[in-house]
Amino acid sequence: MRPVRDKVLANAKLKIGETLLDVGTGDGLIGFGAIEKVGADGKVIFSDISEKLLDVCKECATETGVIDRCEFLKANAIDLSAVESESIDAVTTRSVIIYVQEKQKVFEEFFRVLKKGGRVSMFEPIAKLGFEFIDKTNRYLGYDVLPIKDLLTKIYDLYKDQRDSQSTMGDFDERDLVKMLEKAGFGFIHLELDVTLGNAGLLGGEGMWEVFYNSSPNPLVPTLCTEVETALTPDEQERFIAHLKPLVETNTGRTAQCLAYISAVKEDWSNLYPKAA
């Protein structure tokens, strides 16, 4: 994820002495990358809905000797009321909007907390566009599961409520993000869309069954292993693995990766950004 971090930070145009609000900070990938850019007189606010992740960030900040330049805020992206209006120089996010139902409220909160001339820099996977490129009716993460569709249906039925929560992941595309930023009041808005189609190992861990089996497609659902062992009988588990494992190990599948990098300025300071040739 380092290339993602570096691009988000580059688009944030951080300066020495500024204050960055990193929303949905997670383990602090972007926030800690920003520490050096804002310097000793700057500040990074690590914001997340998870107290445990904020504790991880606090521990890391203490160990690396930068705790005096950090603040930690437990907050939902749609309610940043603990942050004073027009007090922030830049807001960053990484894969946050995709988990939020009330997306427009997020951008309105960003606009409120930013100073005039403040910047937003975001990274978001665009699942809706990926669905358009790859028919996922009979696929699981790019692999053909038609021969075991009955087993996958049992899993989906058991975890229906959790998987329904994924509706936030496919209810928008990159154009919607631009429209929502504009509606929130941002002047200059810049979008870069990165689309790659390839084998099912596109996201890494090619051929590594144990990694695949013990991973979750997103934080809203359990790992595949947990789902299989909970929903299926031992015989069904054996059949499920016998079909899917060889496909994963040989990377026999196809998927799409659609990524959006979006930056915006509270006022139209387009001179901050290089003009296209």
C-alpha positions in Angstrom: 0.0 0.0 0.0 3.0 2.3 0.0 2.4 3.6 -3.5 -1.1 4.4 -2.5 0.1 6.3 0.6 2.7 8.2 -1.4 0.2 9.3 -4.1 -2.4 10.4 -1.6 0.2 12.4 0.3 1.5 14.0 -2.9 -2.0 15.0 -3.9 -2.5 16.5 -0.4 0.2 19.1 -1.1 1.2 19.2 2.6 3.5 22.0 3.9 5.6 22.4 7.0 3.5 23.6 9.9 0.2 22.4 8.6 -2.5 20.2 10.2 -3.6 17.1 8.5 -6.8 15.2 9.4 -6.5 11.5 8.3 -10.0 10.1 8.4 -10.4 6.3 8.7 -6.7 6.2 9.6 -6.7 2.5 10.3 -3.1 1.6 11.3 -1.9 5.0 10.4 -0.4 4.3 7.0 -1.1 7.8 5.6 -0.9 9.6 8.9 2.6 8.5 9.8 3.7 9.1 6.3 2.6 12.7 6.7 4.6 13.4 10.0 7.8 14.4 8.2 5.9 16.5 5.6 4.2 18.7 8.2 7.4 19.0 10.3 8.0 19.7 14.0 5.5 22.6 14.0 2.8 20.6 12.2 0.2 18.1 13.4 -1.5 15.0 12.3 -4.9 14.0 13.6 -5.5 10.3 13.4 -9.3 9.7 13.2 -11.1 6.4 13.2 -14.2 4.7 14.5 -12.1 1.9 16.0 -10.6 2.5 19.5 -8.3 -0.5 19.0 -6.8 0.9 15.8 -6.3 4.3 17.4 -4.5 2.5 20.3 -2.2 0.9 17.7 -1.5 4.3 16.2 -0.8 5.8 19.7 1.7 3.0 20.5 3.5 3.4 17.2 3.6 7.2 17.7 5.1 6.7 21.1 7.7 4.2 19.9 8.8 6.4 17.0 9.0 9.6 19.1 6.4 11.6 17.3 3.6 11.5 19.8 3.9 15.2 20.5 2.9 15.9 16.9 -0.1 13.6 16.9 -3.7 13.8 18.1 -6.2 10.9 18.1 -9.9 11.2 17.5 -12.6 8.4 17.7 -15.2 9.6 15.2 -17.4 8.5 12.3 -16.6 10.1 9.0 -20.1 11.5 8.8 -19.8 13.3 12.1 -16.5 15.1 12.7 -18.2 17.6 15.1 -15.2 17.3 17.5 -13.1 19.1 14.9 -13.5 22.9 14.8 -14.7 24.4 11.6 -12.1 25.8 9.2 -9.2 24.4 11.4 -7.7 21.8 9.1 -5.3 22.4 6.2 -5.8 19.0 4.5 -7.9 15.9 4.8 -6.8 12.4 3.6 -8.7 9.2 3.3 -7.9 5.7 2.1 -10.8 3.3 1.3 -13.3 5.0 3.6 -16.2 6.2 1.4 -16.7 2.6 0.2 -17.9 1.6 3.7 -20.1 4.7 4.4 -23.9 4.8 3.6 -24.4 8.6 3.9 -21.5 9.5 1.6 -22.6 13.1 0.9 -22.4 13.9 4.6 -18.8 12.9 4.6 -17.9 15.5 2.0 -19.9 18.1 3.7 -17.9 17.5 6.9 -14.7 17.6 5.0 -15.7 21.0 3.6 -16.7 22.3 7.0 -13.5 21.4 8.8 -11.1 22.7 6.1 -9.7 26.2 6.0 -10.2 28.2 2.8 -7.7 26.8 0.4 -7.7 23.5 2.3 -7.3 20.3 0.3 -8.9 16.8 0.2 -6.9 13.9 -1.1 -8.6 10.5 -1.4 -8.1 7.0 -2.6 -11.1 4.8 -3.2 -11.6 1.4 -4.9 -14.5 1.7 -7.4 -16.3 -1.7 -7.0 -19.3 -0.6 -9.2 -17.0 -0.2 -12.2 -15.3 -3.5 -11.5 -18.7 -5.2 -11.6 -19.3 -3.8 -15.0 -16.0 -5.2 -16.4 -16.2 -8.7 -14.9 -19.4 -10.8 -14.6 -19.4 -11.8 -11.0 -22.6 -13.8 -11.1 -20.8 -17.1 -10.9 -17.5 -15.9 -9.5 -15.9 -15.4 -6.1 -13.1 -12.9 -6.2 -12.5 -13.7 -9.8 -12.6 -17.5 -9.6 -15.3 -19.6 -11.3 -17.6 -21.1 -8.6 -20.4 -22.3 -10.8 -19.8 -26.0 -9.9 -20.0 -25.1 -6.2 -22.7 -22.4 -6.4 -25.0 -24.3 -4.1 -22.3 -24.2 -1.4 -21.6 -20.6 -1.9 -25.3 -19.9 -1.7 -25.4 -21.6 1.8 -22.6 -19.4 2.9 -24.2 -16.2 1.6 -27.5 -17.1 3.2 -25.9 -17.6 6.6 -24.1 -14.3 6.4 -26.7 -12.4 4.5 -27.0 -9.5 7.0 -23.2 -8.9 7.0 -23.0 -9.2 3.2 -25.9 -6.9 2.7 -23.8 -4.2 4.5 -21.5 -4.4 1.4 -24.2 -2.5 -0.6 -22.3 0.6 0.3 -19.3 -0.7 -1.7 -21.1 -0.9 -5.1 -23.6 2.0 -4.9 -21.2 4.7 -6.4 -18.6 5.2 -9.1 -15.9 7.8 -9.7 -18.4 10.3 -11.3 -20.6 10.2 -8.2 -17.6 11.1 -6.0 -16.8 14.1 -8.2 -20.5 15.2 -8.1 -20.7 14.8 -4.3 -17.5 16.9 -3.8 -18.9 19.6 -6.1 -22.2 19.6 -4.2 -20.4 20.0 -0.9 -18.9 23.2 -2.2 -15.4 22.3 -3.5 -14.1 24.4 -6.4 -11.2 22.6 -8.0 -11.6 18.8 -8.3 -9.2 16.4 -9.9 -9.8 12.7 -10.6 -7.3 10.0 -11.7 -8.8 6.6 -12.5 -6.6 3.5 -12.7 -8.3 0.5 -14.2 -6.5 -2.9 -14.6 -8.0 -6.2 -15.8 -6.0 -9.3 -15.2 -5.8 -12.7 -13.5 -7.5 -13.3 -10.2 -4.2 -12.8 -8.3 -4.2 -9.2 -9.3 -4.3 -7.9 -5.7 -1.3 -10.0 -4.6 -0.7 -13.3 -2.9 -0.8 -15.1 -6.2 -1.2 -18.9 -5.8 -1.1 -18.7 -2.0 -4.1 -20.8 -0.9 -3.6 -20.4 2.8 -3.5 -16.6 2.5 -6.6 -16.6 0.3 -8.5 -19.0 2.5 -7.7 -17.1 5.7 -8.5 -13.7 4.3 -11.6 -11.6 4.0 -12.6 -9.8 0.9 -13.4 -6.7 3.1 -13.5 -5.8 6.8 -17.3 -6.2 6.9 -17.4 -10.0 6.6 -15.5 -12.9 8.3 -12.6 -14.7 6.6 -13.5 -17.3 3.9 -12.3 -20.1 6.2 -14.6 -19.0 9.0 -17.6 -18.8 6.7 -16.9 -22.2 5.2 -16.4 -23.9 8.5 -19.5 -22.3 10.0 -21.9 -22.8 7.1 -20.9 -26.1 5.5 -20.7 -29.7 6.7 -17.3 -31.4 6.7 -18.1 -33.2 3.4 -19.3 -29.9 1.9 -16.1 -28.2 3.1 -14.0 -30.8 1.4 -15.9 -30.4 -1.9 -15.6 -26.6 -1.7 -11.9 -26.6 -1.1 -11.3 -29.3 -3.7 -12.8 -27.1 -6.3 -11.5 -23.7 -5.3 -8.0 -24.4 -4.1 -6.5 -25.6 -7.5 -7.9 -22.5 -9.1 -6.3 -20.2 -6.6 -3.0 -22.0 -6.7 -2.8 -21.8 -10.5 -4.3 -18.3 -10.7 -7.1 -19.5 -13.0 -9.5 -16.6 -12.8 -10.1 -13.1 -14.0 -10.8 -9.9 -12.1 -10.8 -6.1 -12.4 -9.1 -3.5 -10.2 -10.6 0.0 -10.5 -8.9 2.6 -8.3 -9.7 6.3 -8.0 -7.4 9.1 -6.7 -9.4 12.3 -6.1 -8.1 15.6 -4.9 -10.1 18.8 -4.3 -9.6 22.3 -3.0 -12.0 24.3 -0.9 -11.4 27.3 -3.2 -10.4 27.1 -6.8 -6.7 27.2 -6.4 -6.0 25.2 -9.6 -2.5 26.7 -9.8 -1.5 24.3 -7.0 -1.9 21.4 -9.5 0.0 20.8 -12.7 -2.0 21.4 -15.8 -2.5 18.5 -18.3 -0.3 18.7 -21.3 
